[in-house]
Amino acid sequence: MPDNTDANIATADVLTLLLHNQYALSAAMEEITNWLSENGATDVVANARGAMETMDANAQGITDAINRLRRS
């Protein structure tokens, strides 16, 4: 079994990949939201923007966790 350092590095690496996926999904959602906004789907736009705000807040938490893992 790997020691905590190896496990922490592996966990941080996986979280980093997931964070990159989250950024990509958020960028795609923003593009779709902009298109919806231009085409009058205001209710959907409001919901999508709320979801993107949640993704942004969670991204900061994930980043903080990655940094803690890398320091330990």
Sequence and secondary structure as in RCSB ss.txt:
>XXXX:A:sequence
MPDNTDANIATADVLTLLLHNQYALSAAMEEITNWLSENGATDVVANARGAMETMDANAQGITDAINRLRRS
>XXXX:A:secstr
   HHHHHHHHHHHHHHHHHHHHHHHHHHHHHHHHHHHTT HHHHHHHHHHHHHHHHHHHHHHHHHHHHHH 
